[in-house]
């Protein structure tokens, strides 16, 4: 029996456009990082061709 929680990739909508580079259309890889004291964790989406695409705070609603 497997009691481990599932891991969800994406926002659950099936729409992964939030991680698609607007410049070249490449898939941006998630890169979590520490935002410093009191800043918590952020996730940067980095395009392999163009560099930084966006940064999101997955816990924004709970702060």
N, C-alpha and C positions, 0 to 999 in steps of 0.2 A: 504494500500500500504506500502511495506517495502522498505525504502530507505537506510537501514543500509548497510555498506560495508560487503562483505563476508570475512570470516577468512580462510586463507589457512593453512593447516597443511602439513608439509613436503615441498619438493622443487618443487612440482607440476608434477614431472615425474612419480609418482606412485612407485618409487623405494625408500624404506625407509631403505636401508642397511646402510646408513651413521649413523643411530642411533641404529644399532644392535651391541652388544658386540662381539668383535672378539674372546674373550676367551670362553664364555659360550653360546652365541647366544641369550641372553635375550634382551628385549626391554629396551633401555636406556631412562630414563625420562629427558626431557629438564628442566634445572634449570637456569633461567636468573639471572645475577648478574652485579653489577656496577663495572667496571674495574678501577675505580679511576679517579682522575682529568685528563681530556683530553683523557681518555681511552674509554669513552662511555660505552656501554653495550656489554656483551658477553653472550653466552649461553653455559653452560656446559651440556654435556650428561652424566648422571650418571647411571651406571649399579647397580641394586639392589643387585647383588651378588659380583661383583668385584670392585666396586667403580668408580672413574672417568674414563670415556672412551675417551672423546674428548672435546675440547672447540672451538667454532666458533665465528667469528665476523660477524654478519649479515649485518653490514653496512661498511664493509671493502672497498668496491668499491667507496663509497661516501666520504671517508676521504682524 
